[in-house]
Amino acid sequence: MYVMSFVACVPNDQKQAYLEHCQMAAEIFKSHGALRVVELWGDMIPEGETTSYPMAVAAKEGETVVTGWQEWPDKATCDANMEKAMSDPRLAEMGEMPFDGARMIYGGFQALVDV
């Protein structure tokens, strides 16, 4: 298994738009080989003094931290299909993202423990 994960923040008044965006994007990523797409709306996100989720994405008043991931069969499949998914015209047709993508952080992870 290989996981592409992200953390971002979404204006609270854009929660429904974000949900709709996520549902459409999930279908696109799945059509390009992702096995599972998970999106999570922050519920208990403590402020930190040195580090925290809100600090990592420069969350502002009235924004909620979100996270999620895409599960892929392996890194090779992810590498071979991520660019195809990101350049899929259906993503562009979705219009503007309901959050500031410049403050999103993301990365790829190999499974270490999967119980």
C-alpha positions as CSV (number, residue, x, y, z in Angstrom):
1,M,0.0,0.0,0.0
2,Y,1.1,3.6,-0.7
3,V,-0.7,6.6,0.7
4,M,-0.8,10.2,-0.5
5,S,-1.8,12.4,2.4
6,F,-2.6,16.1,2.9
7,V,-3.6,18.7,5.4
8,A,-5.3,22.0,4.5
9,C,-7.9,24.4,5.9
10,V,-11.3,25.3,4.6
11,P,-13.5,28.3,5.4
12,N,-16.3,27.1,7.6
13,D,-18.9,28.6,5.2
14,Q,-17.4,26.5,2.4
15,K,-18.0,23.1,4.1
16,Q,-20.7,22.0,1.7
17,A,-18.7,23.2,-1.4
18,Y,-15.7,21.3,0.0
19,L,-17.7,18.1,0.5
20,E,-19.0,18.3,-3.1
21,H,-15.5,19.0,-4.4
22,C,-14.1,16.0,-2.5
23,Q,-16.8,13.7,-3.8
24,M,-16.1,14.6,-7.4
25,A,-12.3,14.5,-7.0
26,A,-12.5,11.1,-5.2
27,E,-14.2,9.6,-8.3
28,I,-11.5,11.0,-10.5
29,F,-8.7,9.6,-8.4
30,K,-10.4,6.3,-8.2
31,S,-10.8,6.2,-11.9
32,H,-7.0,6.6,-12.2
33,G,-6.2,3.7,-9.8
34,A,-6.6,4.9,-6.2
35,L,-8.2,2.2,-4.1
36,R,-9.7,4.4,-1.5
37,V,-10.1,8.2,-0.9
38,V,-10.8,9.5,2.6
39,E,-11.6,13.1,3.5
40,L,-11.9,14.3,7.1
41,W,-13.3,17.5,8.6
42,G,-11.5,18.6,11.8
43,D,-13.3,18.1,15.0
44,M,-10.7,18.3,17.8
45,I,-7.7,20.3,16.5
46,P,-5.8,21.8,19.4
47,E,-3.8,25.0,18.9
48,G,-0.1,24.5,19.6
49,E,2.7,26.7,20.9
50,T,5.5,25.1,18.8
51,T,3.7,23.0,16.2
52,S,0.1,22.1,15.4
53,Y,-2.2,21.4,12.5
54,P,-3.6,24.9,12.4
55,M,0.0,26.4,12.4
56,A,1.1,24.0,9.7
57,V,-1.5,25.3,7.3
58,A,-1.8,28.9,8.6
59,A,-5.4,28.4,9.6
60,K,-7.3,31.7,10.1
61,E,-10.3,32.5,12.3
62,G,-13.4,30.9,10.7
63,E,-11.4,28.0,9.1
64,T,-11.4,24.3,9.9
65,V,-8.4,22.0,9.4
66,V,-9.1,19.1,7.0
67,T,-7.0,16.1,6.2
68,G,-7.3,13.1,4.1
69,W,-5.6,10.5,2.0
70,Q,-5.7,8.4,-1.1
71,E,-4.7,4.7,-0.8
72,W,-2.9,3.2,-3.8
73,P,-1.9,-0.4,-4.4
74,D,1.8,0.6,-4.4
75,K,4.1,3.6,-5.1
76,A,4.7,2.6,-8.7
77,T,0.9,2.7,-9.4
78,C,0.6,6.1,-7.6
79,D,3.6,7.5,-9.5
80,A,2.2,6.2,-12.8
81,N,-1.3,7.6,-12.3
82,M,-1.1,10.7,-10.1
83,E,0.0,13.0,-12.9
84,K,-2.8,11.5,-15.1
85,A,-5.3,12.2,-12.4
86,M,-4.1,15.8,-11.7
87,S,-4.2,16.6,-15.5
88,D,-7.6,15.0,-15.9
89,P,-9.9,17.6,-17.5
90,R,-12.7,16.7,-15.1
91,L,-10.6,18.3,-12.3
92,A,-10.3,21.6,-14.2
93,E,-14.1,21.5,-14.9
94,M,-14.8,21.4,-11.2
95,G,-13.7,25.1,-11.1
96,E,-12.0,26.8,-8.2
97,M,-11.1,24.9,-5.1
98,P,-13.1,26.0,-2.0
99,F,-9.9,26.5,0.0
100,D,-6.5,28.0,-0.4
101,G,-4.3,25.4,-2.1
102,A,-1.2,27.4,-1.4
103,R,-1.6,26.5,2.3
104,M,-2.1,22.8,1.7
105,I,0.7,20.4,2.7
106,Y,1.0,16.9,1.2
107,G,3.2,14.0,0.8
108,G,3.5,10.3,-0.1
109,F,4.0,7.6,2.5
110,Q,4.9,4.0,2.6
111,A,3.0,1.8,5.0
112,L,5.1,1.0,8.1
113,V,2.4,-0.7,10.2
114,D,-1.0,-1.8,9.0
115,V,-2.9,-3.8,11.6
